Amino acid sequence: MPIRRLPPETVNRIAAGEVVERPASAIKELVENAIDAGASHIEIQADGGGLTRILIADDGKGIPKDELPIAVERHATSKLEPDDAGDVDLLRIFTLGFRGEALPSIGSVARLNITTRAKAETGQNDAWAITVEGGHHHPVAPAGFPGPHGARVEVRDLFYATPARLKFMKSERSEAMAISEEIKRQAMAHEEVAFTLTLDGKTTLRLPAEHKGDEGRLRRLGSILGRDFEANALLIDQERDGTRLSGYAGLPTYSRGNAAHQFLFVNGRPVRDRLLQGALRGAYADFLARDRHPAAVLFIDIDPLYVDVNVHPAKAEVRFRDPALVRGLIVGALKHALHAAGHRASTTVAADALSGFQPHTGVQNHGQYAPSEPSASGFSAWAGWSRPEAAAQIIPGLSERSARVEHTWSGQQAAPTFRTLAEVQAEHAGQIAPAPHTPVDPIDFPLGAARAQLHATYIVAQTRDGLVIVDQHAAHERLVYERMKGQMEGGHVSRQALLTPEVVELDPAEAERVSAKADELAEMGLIVEAFGAGAVLVRETPALLGDTDVQGLIRDIADDLSEHGSALSLKERMAEVCGTMACHGSVRAGRVLSAPEMNALLRQMEATPHSGQCNHGRPTYVELKLNDLEKLFGRR
């Protein structure tokens, strides 16, 4: 067959197959046009999953009458400025849309009507409309418009001109859910814009405009992802080499069962990128089990020269010129925020605990029980305090000062006079004279003073405004793990030499990547060197790994370097071994602890980052406020 030029209608329908995949993608394109037009409020209506009718109304600058016919032509856009030579630089894109394909693509497969009134400064104050049906353009005609300026884009009978595409659509409910998710993503990226979404006549989303900035963004995210996310999100704000990362990431104890609450935006554009999942996995590797996923909404602001958004017509994918820089920025910023969070645990932990309480108004037991002494399976409580020296034995590295937070006294002695935590802080700041013989009142510490041990497993501590319940094994496991991790980061990883160096054959590109990371791998105890083309020689492995599968380890590292740019497999294996060793080397459940031992554990938790969760992301303590306890007993 001879080569022929396709008719314009066919070309538009082919383009529509890439740009307008489903109703949600058509709405995405139209909403981005409204945002580029400077809209402060965008109203979205969809009926029949968007297949029957779509309406996007905005209060943007509108389209002048003489530009309406051009707006529905292919590759016609107002968002790219040619230079003096008439060339357009596709690497300097500052808008969400730029390809000029959305409106003609939609018009080629549906009935499209655009009604618009341009701003008065354009010299036109009348409203005009244009209609495109199945690729056929109708002339521009006068129309009515409810607002002073803006646009109303109505799409009816989507894909009526390509009936085969309708067979691939999901149910109306599924398409409506996809539309809702798309609007939520757009709303996350533009908190200064108000959004209203109506599905089949029912308003399902109404988001008022927020002040642009961190506080407004967090309120918008709370409205979309829930107030629990707002209460348990850590602020992210880091910059490196002109690339800024901002947004919010959830505490490890606020983890999810899937990655549905992970969002990445590049220059205000929602994108899907494996880079985000790999970076989050690396940043949270120390805190979450493999079946748990962090919640995060991250925004990257980068010079358009260093990111390519012209990868796919749907503009949902991007390519970074320096992906290692972006990944390093994400991992570093998240780790910094998690470190700054200290021992903080999510508020949902306390809420879940309170929901498990069942208030009772009657006496359930008819006997009395008065324990004579602490037991491994029962309840232990102390009216006074014993010697603190034992605490240093159970908590390695514990300082004498932190162990001596309690005062030895008996009923015949005068009760000790405690200083408040504020007084101690003022003393350190040089505002008051030191008082070396006056101990700090332990209930003023963040985790309070130990009052009892339940079932030889849980420490009950009293704070100034509530109580804290600590899982002693999980808490000490985290403390031991953090100490071991610090030794690794300090370059003190023990290595074991292989009796016979092992040669691992790889793809030449993989072998080169592994060899290039030899110094980084050596810091983690793995000694490798290039061994000709397509192979590496392994001489030493980390002693922590014991008798490990060298071939599998190197191949996993090669895969990680190919996908993420760092050796996550070795780090995760080292972390897993450290976690196992920490588990076996920590205070076990079922062990009775003395008061000084329990208080020493609390003090070290306060001084150790990430002590609010164990190595698997579960909480190490639950804090209940006095107000919550009073509600349980009907006092409030």
Residue pairs with C-beta under 8 A, 6 or more apart in sequence:
6 14
8 74
8 135
9 108
9 134
9 135
11 74
12 74
12 104
12 105
12 107
12 108
12 135
13 108
13 109
13 135
13 161
13 162
15 74
15 101
15 104
15 105
15 108
15 313
16 105
16 106
16 108
16 109
16 162
17 162
17 165
18 312
18 313
18 314
19 25
19 29
19 99
19 101
19 102
19 105
19 313
19 314
20 26
20 29
20 102
20 105
20 106
20 109
20 158
21 314
22 50
22 169
22 170
22 175
22 178
23 46
23 49
23 50
23 51
23 54
23 158
23 175
23 178
23 179
24 50
24 175
24 178
24 179
24 181
24 182
25 182
25 314
26 50
26 54
26 102
26 106
26 110
26 155
26 158
27 44
27 46
27 50
27 54
27 56
27 179
27 182
27 183
28 182
28 186
29 97
29 102
29 106
30 54
30 56
30 102
30 106
30 153
30 155
31 42
31 44
31 56
31 182
31 183
31 186
32 96
32 97
32 186
33 96
33 97
33 102
33 103
33 151
33 153
34 42
34 56
34 58
34 60
34 151
35 42
35 96
35 186
35 190
35 193
36 60
36 79
36 95
36 96
36 97
37 58
37 60
37 61
37 62
37 150
37 151
38 60
38 61
39 58
39 59
39 60
39 150
39 193
40 59
40 192
40 193
40 194
40 209
41 58
41 59
41 193
41 194
41 195
41 196
41 209
42 56
42 57
42 58
42 193
42 194
42 195
42 196
43 55
43 56
43 57
43 58
43 195
43 196
43 198
44 54
44 55
44 56
44 179
44 183
44 195
44 196
44 197
44 198
45 53
45 54
45 55
45 57
45 197
45 198
45 199
46 53
46 54
46 55
46 176
46 179
46 197
46 198
46 199
46 200
47 53
47 54
47 199
47 200
47 201
48 172
48 200
49 169
49 170
49 171
49 172
49 173
49 174
49 175
49 176
49 179
50 158
50 175
50 176
50 179
51 157
51 158
51 159
51 166
51 169
51 172
51 175
52 156
52 157
52 158
53 154
53 155
53 156
54 153
54 154
54 155
54 156
54 158
55 152
55 153
55 154
55 155
56 151
56 152
56 153
57 150
57 151
57 152
57 153
58 150
58 151
58 152
59 147
59 148
59 149
59 150
60 149
60 150
60 151
61 118
61 119
61 149
61 150
62 116
62 117
62 118
62 119
62 122
62 149
62 150
62 151
63 71
63 114
63 116
63 118
63 151
64 118
64 122
64 124
65 118
65 124
65 126
65 128
65 140
67 78
68 114
68 116
68 128
68 129
68 130
68 140
69 130
69 137
69 140
70 76
71 103
71 114
71 130
72 103
72 104
72 107
72 112
72 114
72 130
72 132
72 137
73 100
73 104
74 100
74 101
74 104
75 99
75 100
75 101
76 100
76 104
77 97
77 98
77 99
77 100
79 93
79 95
79 97
79 98
80 88
80 90
80 93
80 98
81 88
82 88
83 89
90 98
90 310
91 304
91 305
91 308
92 304
92 305
93 304
93 309
93 310
94 267
94 304
96 268
96 269
96 315
97 315
98 309
98 310
99 310
99 313
99 315
101 313
103 112
103 114
103 132
104 132
106 112
106 155
106 158
107 132
107 133
107 135
107 137
108 132
108 134
108 135
108 161
109 134
109 158
109 159
109 160
109 161
109 162
109 165
110 134
110 155
110 156
110 157
110 158
110 159
110 160
110 161
111 131
111 132
111 133
111 134
111 155
111 156
111 157
111 160
112 131
112 132
112 133
112 153
112 154
112 155
113 129
113 130
113 131
113 132
113 153
113 154
113 155
113 156
114 129
114 130
114 131
114 151
114 152
114 153
114 154
115 127
115 128
115 129
115 143
115 144
115 145
115 151
115 152
115 153
115 154
116 127
116 128
116 129
116 145
116 150
116 151
116 152
117 124
117 125
117 126
117 127
117 128
117 145
117 147
117 148
117 149
117 150
117 151
118 124
118 125
118 149
119 149
120 148
120 149
126 142
127 142
127 143
127 144
127 145
128 140
128 141
128 142
128 143
129 140
129 141
129 142
129 143
130 137
130 138
130 139
130 140
130 141
131 137
131 138
132 138
134 160
134 161
135 161
145 152
159 165
159 166
159 169
169 175
170 178
176 199
176 200
179 197
179 199
180 197
180 199
180 204
180 205
183 195
183 197
183 205
184 205
184 224
185 263
185 270
186 195
186 270
187 193
187 195
187 205
187 207
187 220
187 224
188 220
188 221
188 224
188 263
188 265
188 270
188 297
189 265
189 268
189 269
189 270
189 299
190 268
191 209
191 210
191 211
191 212
191 216
191 217
191 219
191 220
192 209
192 210
192 211
192 212
192 216
193 209
194 207
194 208
194 209
195 205
195 206
195 207
196 203
196 205
196 206
196 207
197 203
197 204
197 205
197 206
198 204
207 220
207 223
207 224
210 216
210 217
210 219
210 220
214 235
214 237
214 246
217 247
217 248
218 230
218 233
218 235
218 248
219 230
221 229
221 230
221 233
221 248
221 297
222 229
222 230
225 261
225 295
225 297
228 254
228 346
228 347
228 348
229 248
229 250
229 254
229 261
229 295
231 346
231 347
232 250
232 251
232 253
232 254
232 346
232 347
232 348
233 248
233 249
233 250
233 251
233 295
234 248
234 249
234 250
234 251
234 337
234 338
234 340
234 341
235 248
235 337
236 245
236 246
236 247
236 248
236 249
236 298
236 333
236 334
236 337
237 244
237 245
237 246
237 333
238 244
238 245
238 246
238 329
238 332
238 333
238 336
239 245
240 325
240 328
240 329
240 332
241 325
242 302
242 303
243 300
243 301
243 302
243 303
243 306
243 325
243 326
243 329
244 300
244 301
244 302
245 298
245 299
245 300
245 329
245 330
245 333
246 298
246 299
246 301
247 265
247 296
247 297
247 298
247 299
248 296
248 297
249 294
249 295
249 296
249 297
249 298
249 334
249 337
249 338
250 261
250 294
250 295
250 296
250 346
251 341
251 344
251 345
251 346
251 612
251 613
252 284
252 287
252 288
252 294
252 338
252 610
252 612
252 613
252 617
253 345
253 346
253 348
253 349
253 612
253 613
253 617
253 618
253 619
254 295
254 346
254 348
255 288
255 292
255 293
255 294
255 295
255 617
256 292
256 293
256 294
256 295
257 291
257 292
257 293
258 293
259 277
259 293
261 293
261 295
261 296
262 276
262 277
262 280
262 293
262 294
262 295
262 296
262 297
263 270
263 296
263 297
263 298
264 270
264 271
264 272
264 273
264 275
264 276
264 298
264 300
265 271
265 297
265 298
265 299
265 300
266 299
266 300
266 302
266 307
266 309
266 318
267 300
267 301
267 302
267 304
267 307
267 309
268 299
269 309
269 315
269 318
270 316
271 316
271 317
271 318
272 316
272 317
273 317
273 318
274 563
275 320
275 323
275 326
275 327
275 330
275 564
276 296
276 298
276 330
278 327
278 563
278 564
278 568
279 326
279 327
279 330
279 331
279 334
279 564
280 293
280 294
280 296
280 330
280 334
281 568
282 327
282 331
282 564
282 566
282 568
282 571
283 294
283 330
283 331
283 334
283 335
283 338
284 294
284 334
284 338
285 568
285 571
285 572
285 575
286 481
286 485
286 575
286 610
286 615
287 338
287 610
287 613
287 615
287 617
288 294
288 616
288 617
289 616
289 617
292 616
292 617
296 334
298 330
300 326
302 320
302 326
305 321
306 320
306 321
306 322
307 318
307 319
307 320
307 321
308 318
308 319
308 320
308 321
309 315
309 318
311 317
311 318
311 319
320 326
323 565
324 565
327 564
327 565
327 566
338 609
338 610
339 609
339 610
341 609
341 610
341 612
342 606
342 609
342 610
342 611
342 612
343 446
343 447
343 605
343 606
343 608
343 609
343 610
343 611
343 612
343 620
343 621
344 612
345 612
345 613
345 619
345 620
345 621
345 622
345 623
346 619
349 619
349 622
349 623
350 622
350 623
350 624
350 625
350 628
353 469
353 622
353 624
354 624
354 628
354 632
357 632
359 632
359 633
359 634
371 378
371 379
374 380
374 381
374 453
374 592
375 456
375 592
376 456
376 590
376 591
376 592
377 455
377 456
377 590
378 455
378 456
379 452
379 453
379 454
379 455
380 452
380 453
380 454
380 456
380 592
381 451
381 452
381 453
382 451
382 452
382 595
384 408
384 409
384 410
384 411
385 406
385 407
385 408
385 409
385 595
385 596
386 408
386 594
386 595
386 596
387 408
387 596
388 400
388 403
388 404
388 405
388 406
388 596
388 599
388 600
389 403
389 596
390 594
390 596
390 597
391 398
391 403
391 594
391 596
391 597
391 599
391 600
391 601
392 398
392 400
392 403
392 600
394 587
394 593
394 597
394 600
394 601
395 476
395 479
395 597
395 600
395 601
395 604
396 483
397 483
397 604
398 600
398 603
398 604
402 600
402 603
402 604
402 607
403 596
403 599
403 600
403 603
404 439
405 439
405 440
405 442
405 445
405 449
405 599
405 603
406 439
406 442
406 449
406 595
406 596
406 599
407 416
407 439
409 415
409 416
416 439
417 438
418 438
418 439
418 440
418 441
418 442
419 435
419 438
419 439
419 440
419 441
420 440
420 441
420 444
421 440
421 441
421 444
421 445
422 444
423 432
424 440
426 432
427 433
427 434
427 435
441 449
442 448
442 449
442 450
442 599
443 449
443 462
443 463
443 464
444 464
445 463
445 602
445 603
445 606
446 463
446 606
447 461
447 463
447 468
447 470
447 602
447 603
447 605
447 606
447 621
448 461
448 462
448 463
448 464
448 467
448 468
448 602
449 461
449 462
449 599
449 602
450 459
450 460
450 461
450 595
450 598
450 599
450 602
451 460
451 461
451 462
451 467
452 459
452 460
453 459
453 460
453 472
453 592
453 593
453 598
454 460
454 469
456 589
456 590
456 591
456 592
457 471
457 472
457 473
457 589
457 590
458 469
458 470
458 471
458 472
459 469
459 470
459 472
459 593
459 598
459 601
459 602
460 467
460 468
460 469
460 470
461 467
461 468
461 469
461 470
461 598
461 602
462 468
463 623
465 625
465 626
466 623
466 624
466 625
466 626
466 627
466 628
466 629
467 623
467 624
467 629
468 602
468 621
468 622
468 623
468 624
469 621
469 622
469 624
470 601
470 602
470 605
470 620
470 621
471 589
471 614
471 619
471 620
471 621
472 587
472 589
472 591
472 593
472 598
472 601
473 586
473 587
473 588
473 589
474 614
474 618
474 619
474 620
475 601
475 605
475 611
475 614
475 620
475 621
476 586
476 587
476 601
477 579
477 582
477 583
477 586
477 614
477 615
478 582
478 605
478 608
478 610
478 611
478 613
478 614
478 615
478 620
479 586
479 601
479 604
479 605
479 608
479 611
480 581
480 582
480 585
480 586
481 578
481 579
481 582
481 615
482 608
482 609
482 610
482 611
484 578
484 581
484 582
485 575
485 578
487 493
488 524
488 574
488 578
491 523
493 523
493 524
493 525
493 542
493 543
493 544
493 574
494 525
494 542
494 543
494 544
495 525
495 526
495 527
495 540
495 541
495 542
495 543
496 540
496 541
496 542
496 543
497 539
497 540
498 538
498 539
498 540
498 541
498 550
501 537
501 538
501 539
502 537
502 538
502 550
502 551
503 531
503 535
503 536
503 537
503 538
504 535
504 536
504 537
504 538
504 550
504 551
504 554
504 555
505 534
505 535
506 514
506 534
506 535
506 536
506 554
506 555
506 558
507 534
507 558
508 533
508 534
510 558
510 561
510 562
511 530
511 533
511 534
511 535
511 536
511 558
512 530
513 558
513 561
513 562
514 521
514 528
514 536
514 554
514 557
514 558
514 561
515 528
515 529
515 530
515 536
517 557
517 561
517 566
517 567
518 527
518 528
518 529
520 566
520 567
521 527
521 528
521 557
521 567
521 570
524 542
524 567
524 570
524 571
524 574
525 540
525 541
525 542
525 543
525 544
525 574
526 538
526 540
526 541
526 542
526 553
526 570
527 538
527 539
527 540
527 541
528 536
528 537
528 538
528 539
528 554
529 536
529 537
529 539
530 536
530 537
531 537
536 554
538 550
538 554
541 548
541 550
541 553
542 570
542 574
542 577
544 574
544 577
544 578
544 581
545 553
545 573
545 574
545 577
546 577
548 573
553 569
553 570
553 573
556 569
556 570
557 567
557 569
557 570
559 569
560 566
560 567
560 568
560 569
561 567
575 615
579 615
579 616
582 615
583 615
587 593
587 601
593 601
604 611
605 611
605 620
605 621
611 620
612 619
612 620
612 621
613 619
613 620
614 620
627 636
630 636
